[in-house]
Amino acid sequence: MNTIPTFDDPLSAGSGVAGLHEPSLCVAICTRNRAGSLSLTLSSLRALDMPAGWSVEIVLVDNGSTDDTQTVLGSFASSTDLRVCVVHEPRPGLSAARNAALRSTRADVIAFTDDDCLPQADWLLQLCAHFSAAGAAQVVGGRVELHDPADLPITINTSTETRLIERPSMNLTSIMGCNFAFHREVVERIGAFDEQLGAGARFISAEDTDFLYRALKGGFRLAYDPRIAVRHNHGRRTEADRTKLMRGYAIGRGAMYCKHWLAKDSLALRSMFWDLRDSIKASVDRRHTPTHRRLCRSQLWQVCMGFLQAWPRYVRRG
């Protein structure tokens, strides 16, 4: 298995984005009606160690919030020494908000985290270390730990194994949308986030997986680096929360399979077959609890429904 080089000095290990100008990094956070958790996230930004030799800006996208989000954003922007840009994107959907962030920055590197995540203090140092390295992967995702032990251990990745992702795959769950970054050339070549996908859109997940898959198909190197870490304060604590989340993921995967199959990508149908096969096996495996088996059967249906519902939308898009 390939690994990423380790760095003794995180800011002097090569020149992945170095040139004649000071390299720049944009931290983008999209939010909608989460003023409470957003306040914690913004507080964690104040505690970040700033990387020497890099220009850092913060882009905060309000995706049509109706709670106190605007007040929280305004207070943060006016009370910090960080360079902050607040963007208003009224069209609902995480992909629309992410794309608004992309349009608002010309930074060399764009890093996304979520409004319910708390980056660790050296998050920026580790991100910049990665992109400063000669031969660095152009897309990197990091570790996602659970913030509150009372929450379910889901939507996290606690692996401590550094690895490079090179083979074509639609199973890119090691990189999570709440903690990943990429070089500007990636989005310039493959395009922005698909606004049919993601929270708040017609198909409520998979915007990050779709972006990562297109980057992999485009010839970019993807990496998972556990030193780039955040804590996820997601607040999901019941089986109903888990079921709702997993169903949303299944719908999004089905839509993504349809999108890429219609684009004549044979891997899409193979991936869907493997996905459904695994769900079928798990749904009848007596080693799993009845609740887990029911969830697997539900996901079977939701993947298929996502595929069928996406068909006319992606056919119209050509």
C-alpha beads as a LAMMPS data file, in Angstrom:
LAMMPS data file: protein, C-alpha beads

318 atoms
317 bonds

1 atom types
1 bond types

-500.0 500.0 xlo xhi
-500.0 500.0 ylo yhi
-500.0 500.0 zlo zhi

Masses

1 110.0

Atoms # bond

1 1 1 0.000 0.000 0.000
2 1 1 1.374 3.440 -0.927
3 1 1 1.866 6.044 1.762
4 1 1 2.337 9.794 1.818
5 1 1 5.789 11.003 2.883
6 1 1 5.980 12.183 6.494
7 1 1 7.343 15.627 7.282
8 1 1 9.751 16.498 10.108
9 1 1 9.132 20.209 9.547
10 1 1 5.504 20.643 8.415
11 1 1 6.169 23.864 6.524
12 1 1 9.448 23.202 4.763
13 1 1 8.904 19.821 3.128
14 1 1 8.894 20.627 -0.549
15 1 1 6.901 22.968 -2.752
16 1 1 3.620 21.359 -3.734
17 1 1 1.919 24.738 -4.277
18 1 1 4.904 26.994 -3.902
19 1 1 5.701 29.397 -6.698
20 1 1 6.627 33.021 -7.094
21 1 1 3.767 34.122 -4.838
22 1 1 2.801 33.321 -1.266
23 1 1 0.602 30.188 -1.317
24 1 1 -2.971 30.743 -0.167
25 1 1 -5.597 28.613 1.543
26 1 1 -9.326 29.167 1.902
27 1 1 -11.276 27.520 4.718
28 1 1 -14.915 27.232 3.597
29 1 1 -17.827 26.455 5.907
30 1 1 -21.403 26.214 4.639
31 1 1 -24.235 26.536 7.135
32 1 1 -28.009 26.537 7.327
33 1 1 -30.060 26.974 10.520
34 1 1 -27.395 25.637 12.884
35 1 1 -26.524 28.753 14.848
36 1 1 -25.785 26.754 18.005
37 1 1 -23.259 24.291 16.607
38 1 1 -21.888 26.967 14.263
39 1 1 -20.853 29.076 17.271
40 1 1 -18.708 26.198 18.552
41 1 1 -17.156 25.705 15.115
42 1 1 -16.271 29.371 14.786
43 1 1 -14.791 29.374 18.292
44 1 1 -12.518 26.513 17.242
45 1 1 -11.302 28.595 14.288
46 1 1 -10.066 31.267 16.692
47 1 1 -7.808 28.663 18.327
48 1 1 -6.165 27.480 15.083
49 1 1 -2.398 27.754 14.719
50 1 1 -1.641 29.898 11.667
51 1 1 0.861 28.515 9.148
52 1 1 3.852 30.728 8.443
53 1 1 4.315 31.605 4.791
54 1 1 0.679 31.016 3.850
55 1 1 -2.158 33.457 3.291
56 1 1 -5.349 32.175 4.964
57 1 1 -8.925 33.347 4.461
58 1 1 -12.237 32.105 5.881
59 1 1 -15.336 31.936 3.670
60 1 1 -18.623 31.421 5.505
61 1 1 -21.664 30.652 3.362
62 1 1 -25.136 31.215 4.812
63 1 1 -27.394 28.923 2.802
64 1 1 -30.683 30.751 3.438
65 1 1 -30.836 30.397 7.220
66 1 1 -33.895 31.618 9.117
67 1 1 -32.477 31.337 12.659
68 1 1 -29.748 33.477 14.301
69 1 1 -27.058 32.360 11.845
70 1 1 -26.571 35.813 10.307
71 1 1 -26.024 37.320 13.747
72 1 1 -23.485 34.618 14.653
73 1 1 -21.610 35.106 11.376
74 1 1 -21.589 38.886 11.666
75 1 1 -20.351 38.775 15.246
76 1 1 -17.530 36.423 14.339
77 1 1 -16.457 38.413 11.275
78 1 1 -16.315 41.672 13.238
79 1 1 -14.449 40.284 16.241
80 1 1 -11.635 38.239 14.727
81 1 1 -8.286 39.129 13.217
82 1 1 -8.793 36.414 10.611
83 1 1 -9.644 37.483 7.070
84 1 1 -13.347 36.564 6.778
85 1 1 -15.790 36.743 3.878
86 1 1 -19.496 36.092 4.540
87 1 1 -21.436 34.904 1.484
88 1 1 -25.211 34.592 1.190
89 1 1 -26.500 31.790 -1.063
90 1 1 -30.317 31.676 -0.967
91 1 1 -30.659 28.613 -3.206
92 1 1 -31.041 25.617 -0.882
93 1 1 -28.577 22.766 -1.022
94 1 1 -25.098 22.028 0.252
95 1 1 -23.668 21.793 -3.258
96 1 1 -25.058 25.216 -4.161
97 1 1 -23.469 26.590 -0.980
98 1 1 -20.153 24.869 -1.667
99 1 1 -20.137 26.282 -5.192
100 1 1 -20.836 29.759 -3.833
101 1 1 -17.736 29.366 -1.666
102 1 1 -15.686 28.293 -4.694
103 1 1 -16.821 31.362 -6.645
104 1 1 -15.819 33.675 -3.814
105 1 1 -12.150 32.680 -3.556
106 1 1 -9.067 32.484 -5.730
107 1 1 -7.012 30.585 -3.153
108 1 1 -4.569 27.902 -4.267
109 1 1 -6.097 25.380 -1.855
110 1 1 -9.725 25.147 -0.703
111 1 1 -10.516 23.260 2.508
112 1 1 -14.046 22.360 3.579
113 1 1 -15.303 21.534 7.024
114 1 1 -18.868 21.544 8.346
115 1 1 -20.782 23.790 10.714
116 1 1 -20.895 20.981 13.292
117 1 1 -17.170 20.192 13.239
118 1 1 -14.336 21.474 15.406
119 1 1 -10.895 21.413 13.757
120 1 1 -8.010 20.587 16.043
121 1 1 -5.524 23.396 16.703
122 1 1 -2.927 22.196 14.164
123 1 1 -5.488 21.541 11.401
124 1 1 -4.181 24.329 9.151
125 1 1 -0.562 23.406 9.828
126 1 1 -1.195 19.824 8.741
127 1 1 -3.172 20.886 5.666
128 1 1 -0.426 23.238 4.573
129 1 1 2.201 20.588 5.300
130 1 1 0.436 18.239 2.930
131 1 1 0.124 20.716 0.076
132 1 1 3.681 22.031 0.584
133 1 1 5.164 18.608 -0.031
134 1 1 6.684 17.800 -3.392
135 1 1 4.456 15.254 -5.143
136 1 1 1.568 15.781 -2.721
137 1 1 -1.855 14.384 -3.547
138 1 1 -4.056 17.103 -5.017
139 1 1 -7.046 16.023 -2.878
140 1 1 -6.712 15.075 0.777
141 1 1 -9.138 14.037 3.494
142 1 1 -8.440 13.789 7.185
143 1 1 -9.462 12.053 10.382
144 1 1 -12.930 12.689 11.832
145 1 1 -13.299 11.918 15.526
146 1 1 -16.464 11.944 17.600
147 1 1 -16.773 15.135 19.658
148 1 1 -19.464 14.092 22.141
149 1 1 -19.273 10.480 23.386
150 1 1 -23.059 10.556 23.889
151 1 1 -23.499 10.727 20.105
152 1 1 -23.655 7.620 17.926
153 1 1 -20.241 6.609 16.481
154 1 1 -21.313 7.374 12.906
155 1 1 -20.136 9.868 10.249
156 1 1 -16.608 9.556 11.607
157 1 1 -13.347 8.027 10.381
158 1 1 -10.837 7.361 13.145
159 1 1 -8.309 5.423 11.078
160 1 1 -4.680 6.306 11.832
161 1 1 -3.370 4.751 8.608
162 1 1 -2.071 7.198 6.020
163 1 1 -2.793 6.041 2.493
164 1 1 -2.878 7.112 -1.121
165 1 1 -5.949 6.378 -3.255
166 1 1 -5.069 5.779 -6.902
167 1 1 -7.281 2.999 -8.279
168 1 1 -10.666 3.957 -9.790
169 1 1 -13.365 3.337 -7.222
170 1 1 -16.753 4.710 -6.242
171 1 1 -16.207 3.561 -2.648
172 1 1 -14.418 6.659 -1.384
173 1 1 -15.791 6.739 2.138
174 1 1 -12.359 7.146 3.734
175 1 1 -12.496 10.832 2.697
176 1 1 -15.424 12.656 4.254
177 1 1 -16.978 15.908 3.066
178 1 1 -16.687 17.444 6.536
179 1 1 -12.878 17.371 6.388
180 1 1 -11.281 17.511 2.977
181 1 1 -9.296 19.895 0.806
182 1 1 -8.106 20.153 -2.771
183 1 1 -5.931 22.214 -5.051
184 1 1 -7.692 24.787 -7.226
185 1 1 -6.630 23.000 -10.411
186 1 1 -8.924 20.101 -9.447
187 1 1 -12.136 22.113 -9.641
188 1 1 -10.877 24.001 -12.683
189 1 1 -10.530 20.699 -14.539
190 1 1 -13.450 18.563 -13.300
191 1 1 -15.991 21.276 -12.495
192 1 1 -17.845 22.233 -9.337
193 1 1 -20.130 20.231 -7.046
194 1 1 -23.234 18.653 -8.586
195 1 1 -26.190 20.686 -7.309
196 1 1 -28.559 17.740 -7.750
197 1 1 -26.704 16.028 -4.900
198 1 1 -26.140 16.855 -1.238
199 1 1 -28.065 17.926 1.844
200 1 1 -30.955 20.200 0.915
201 1 1 -30.971 19.057 -2.729
202 1 1 -33.233 16.553 -4.483
203 1 1 -30.827 13.722 -3.647
204 1 1 -29.687 14.414 -0.131
205 1 1 -26.135 13.066 -0.091
206 1 1 -23.159 11.972 -2.246
207 1 1 -22.095 15.424 -3.471
208 1 1 -18.696 14.837 -1.858
209 1 1 -18.320 11.261 -3.157
210 1 1 -19.302 12.370 -6.663
211 1 1 -16.700 15.166 -6.557
212 1 1 -14.002 12.813 -5.287
213 1 1 -14.832 10.188 -7.905
214 1 1 -14.657 12.738 -10.714
215 1 1 -11.296 13.908 -9.372
216 1 1 -10.009 10.326 -9.341
217 1 1 -11.275 9.743 -12.888
218 1 1 -9.634 13.026 -13.890
219 1 1 -6.222 11.639 -12.988
220 1 1 -5.728 13.382 -9.655
221 1 1 -4.213 11.662 -6.643
222 1 1 -6.382 11.341 -3.537
223 1 1 -4.991 10.771 -0.062
224 1 1 -6.169 10.135 3.459
225 1 1 -3.973 11.741 6.110
226 1 1 -5.059 11.185 9.751
227 1 1 -2.948 14.088 11.008
228 1 1 -5.501 16.477 9.471
229 1 1 -8.172 16.069 12.124
230 1 1 -11.520 17.480 13.219
231 1 1 -14.091 16.454 15.818
232 1 1 -17.657 15.896 14.620
233 1 1 -20.344 17.336 16.897
234 1 1 -23.209 15.801 14.914
235 1 1 -25.735 15.259 17.732
236 1 1 -27.288 12.040 16.377
237 1 1 -28.157 9.778 19.299
238 1 1 -31.121 7.562 18.398
239 1 1 -31.688 4.669 16.037
240 1 1 -34.211 6.861 14.222
241 1 1 -31.386 9.355 13.589
242 1 1 -29.176 6.569 12.244
243 1 1 -31.932 5.175 10.008
244 1 1 -32.735 8.573 8.524
245 1 1 -29.067 9.249 7.806
246 1 1 -28.390 5.860 6.228
247 1 1 -31.464 6.123 4.010
248 1 1 -30.298 9.510 2.801
249 1 1 -26.873 8.102 1.994
250 1 1 -28.467 5.238 0.055
251 1 1 -30.628 7.583 -2.039
252 1 1 -27.596 9.693 -2.877
253 1 1 -25.523 6.673 -3.863
254 1 1 -28.291 5.438 -6.144
255 1 1 -28.496 8.838 -7.844
256 1 1 -24.723 8.943 -8.283
257 1 1 -24.680 5.461 -9.797
258 1 1 -27.351 6.563 -12.278
259 1 1 -25.512 9.761 -13.185
260 1 1 -22.266 8.015 -14.031
261 1 1 -23.903 5.042 -15.725
262 1 1 -25.772 7.406 -18.052
263 1 1 -22.372 8.953 -18.788
264 1 1 -21.338 5.479 -20.016
265 1 1 -19.212 4.662 -16.980
266 1 1 -19.428 0.891 -16.546
267 1 1 -17.961 1.084 -13.032
268 1 1 -21.182 2.727 -11.858
269 1 1 -23.337 -0.354 -12.431
270 1 1 -20.664 -2.653 -11.039
271 1 1 -20.475 -0.518 -7.916
272 1 1 -24.249 -0.555 -7.560
273 1 1 -24.265 -4.340 -7.941
274 1 1 -21.629 -4.715 -5.189
275 1 1 -23.558 -2.278 -2.995
276 1 1 -26.834 -4.160 -3.400
277 1 1 -25.142 -7.531 -3.002
278 1 1 -23.598 -6.498 0.313
279 1 1 -26.942 -5.136 1.544
280 1 1 -28.728 -8.361 0.582
281 1 1 -26.153 -10.466 2.427
282 1 1 -26.362 -8.275 5.532
283 1 1 -30.171 -8.223 5.469
284 1 1 -30.357 -12.009 5.900
285 1 1 -27.298 -12.521 8.110
286 1 1 -28.535 -13.714 11.506
287 1 1 -25.364 -12.463 13.143
288 1 1 -26.781 -8.945 12.740
289 1 1 -29.572 -7.576 14.914
290 1 1 -33.119 -7.448 13.509
291 1 1 -32.851 -3.642 13.476
292 1 1 -29.685 -3.788 11.384
293 1 1 -31.214 -6.294 8.961
294 1 1 -34.267 -4.054 8.502
295 1 1 -31.994 -1.097 7.834
296 1 1 -30.133 -3.059 5.156
297 1 1 -33.397 -4.025 3.455
298 1 1 -34.468 -0.390 3.536
299 1 1 -31.177 0.694 1.976
300 1 1 -31.686 -1.788 -0.852
301 1 1 -34.925 -0.062 -1.723
302 1 1 -33.527 3.456 -1.283
303 1 1 -30.515 2.841 -3.557
304 1 1 -32.857 1.601 -6.276
305 1 1 -35.241 4.514 -5.746
306 1 1 -32.382 7.004 -5.933
307 1 1 -31.258 5.445 -9.225
308 1 1 -34.746 5.507 -10.766
309 1 1 -35.613 9.014 -9.571
310 1 1 -32.318 10.393 -10.865
311 1 1 -32.797 8.903 -14.315
312 1 1 -35.031 11.602 -15.856
313 1 1 -33.052 14.439 -14.256
314 1 1 -29.691 13.317 -15.616
315 1 1 -31.182 12.356 -18.987
316 1 1 -32.456 15.929 -19.333
317 1 1 -29.005 17.239 -18.462
318 1 1 -27.608 15.210 -21.333

Bonds

1 1 1 2
2 1 2 3
3 1 3 4
4 1 4 5
5 1 5 6
6 1 6 7
7 1 7 8
8 1 8 9
9 1 9 10
10 1 10 11
11 1 11 12
12 1 12 13
13 1 13 14
14 1 14 15
15 1 15 16
16 1 16 17
17 1 17 18
18 1 18 19
19 1 19 20
20 1 20 21
21 1 21 22
22 1 22 23
23 1 23 24
24 1 24 25
25 1 25 26
26 1 26 27
27 1 27 28
28 1 28 29
29 1 29 30
30 1 30 31
31 1 31 32
32 1 32 33
33 1 33 34
34 1 34 35
35 1 35 36
36 1 36 37
37 1 37 38
38 1 38 39
39 1 39 40
40 1 40 41
41 1 41 42
42 1 42 43
43 1 43 44
44 1 44 45
45 1 45 46
46 1 46 47
47 1 47 48
48 1 48 49
49 1 49 50
50 1 50 51
51 1 51 52
52 1 52 53
53 1 53 54
54 1 54 55
55 1 55 56
56 1 56 57
57 1 57 58
58 1 58 59
59 1 59 60
60 1 60 61
61 1 61 62
62 1 62 63
63 1 63 64
64 1 64 65
65 1 65 66
66 1 66 67
67 1 67 68
68 1 68 69
69 1 69 70
70 1 70 71
71 1 71 72
72 1 72 73
73 1 73 74
74 1 74 75
75 1 75 76
76 1 76 77
77 1 77 78
78 1 78 79
79 1 79 80
80 1 80 81
81 1 81 82
82 1 82 83
83 1 83 84
84 1 84 85
85 1 85 86
86 1 86 87
87 1 87 88
88 1 88 89
89 1 89 90
90 1 90 91
91 1 91 92
92 1 92 93
93 1 93 94
94 1 94 95
95 1 95 96
96 1 96 97
97 1 97 98
98 1 98 99
99 1 99 100
100 1 100 101
101 1 101 102
102 1 102 103
103 1 103 104
104 1 104 105
105 1 105 106
106 1 106 107
107 1 107 108
108 1 108 109
109 1 109 110
110 1 110 111
111 1 111 112
112 1 112 113
113 1 113 114
114 1 114 115
115 1 115 116
116 1 116 117
117 1 117 118
118 1 118 119
119 1 119 120
120 1 120 121
121 1 121 122
122 1 122 123
123 1 123 124
124 1 124 125
125 1 125 126
126 1 126 127
127 1 127 128
128 1 128 129
129 1 129 130
130 1 130 131
131 1 131 132
132 1 132 133
133 1 133 134
134 1 134 135
135 1 135 136
136 1 136 137
137 1 137 138
138 1 138 139
139 1 139 140
140 1 140 141
141 1 141 142
142 1 142 143
143 1 143 144
144 1 144 145
145 1 145 146
146 1 146 147
147 1 147 148
148 1 148 149
149 1 149 150
150 1 150 151
151 1 151 152
152 1 152 153
153 1 153 154
154 1 154 155
155 1 155 156
156 1 156 157
157 1 157 158
158 1 158 159
159 1 159 160
160 1 160 161
161 1 161 162
162 1 162 163
163 1 163 164
164 1 164 165
165 1 165 166
166 1 166 167
167 1 167 168
168 1 168 169
169 1 169 170
170 1 170 171
171 1 171 172
172 1 172 173
173 1 173 174
174 1 174 175
175 1 175 176
176 1 176 177
177 1 177 178
178 1 178 179
179 1 179 180
180 1 180 181
181 1 181 182
182 1 182 183
183 1 183 184
184 1 184 185
185 1 185 186
186 1 186 187
187 1 187 188
188 1 188 189
189 1 189 190
190 1 190 191
191 1 191 192
192 1 192 193
193 1 193 194
194 1 194 195
195 1 195 196
196 1 196 197
197 1 197 198
198 1 198 199
199 1 199 200
200 1 200 201
201 1 201 202
202 1 202 203
203 1 203 204
204 1 204 205
205 1 205 206
206 1 206 207
207 1 207 208
208 1 208 209
209 1 209 210
210 1 210 211
211 1 211 212
212 1 212 213
213 1 213 214
214 1 214 215
215 1 215 216
216 1 216 217
217 1 217 218
218 1 218 219
219 1 219 220
220 1 220 221
221 1 221 222
222 1 222 223
223 1 223 224
224 1 224 225
225 1 225 226
226 1 226 227
227 1 227 228
228 1 228 229
229 1 229 230
230 1 230 231
231 1 231 232
232 1 232 233
233 1 233 234
234 1 234 235
235 1 235 236
236 1 236 237
237 1 237 238
238 1 238 239
239 1 239 240
240 1 240 241
241 1 241 242
242 1 242 243
243 1 243 244
244 1 244 245
245 1 245 246
246 1 246 247
247 1 247 248
248 1 248 249
249 1 249 250
250 1 250 251
251 1 251 252
252 1 252 253
253 1 253 254
254 1 254 255
255 1 255 256
256 1 256 257
257 1 257 258
258 1 258 259
259 1 259 260
260 1 260 261
261 1 261 262
262 1 262 263
263 1 263 264
264 1 264 265
265 1 265 266
266 1 266 267
267 1 267 268
268 1 268 269
269 1 269 270
270 1 270 271
271 1 271 272
272 1 272 273
273 1 273 274
274 1 274 275
275 1 275 276
276 1 276 277
277 1 277 278
278 1 278 279
279 1 279 280
280 1 280 281
281 1 281 282
282 1 282 283
283 1 283 284
284 1 284 285
285 1 285 286
286 1 286 287
287 1 287 288
288 1 288 289
289 1 289 290
290 1 290 291
291 1 291 292
292 1 292 293
293 1 293 294
294 1 294 295
295 1 295 296
296 1 296 297
297 1 297 298
298 1 298 299
299 1 299 300
300 1 300 301
301 1 301 302
302 1 302 303
303 1 303 304
304 1 304 305
305 1 305 306
306 1 306 307
307 1 307 308
308 1 308 309
309 1 309 310
310 1 310 311
311 1 311 312
312 1 312 313
313 1 313 314
314 1 314 315
315 1 315 316
316 1 316 317
317 1 317 318
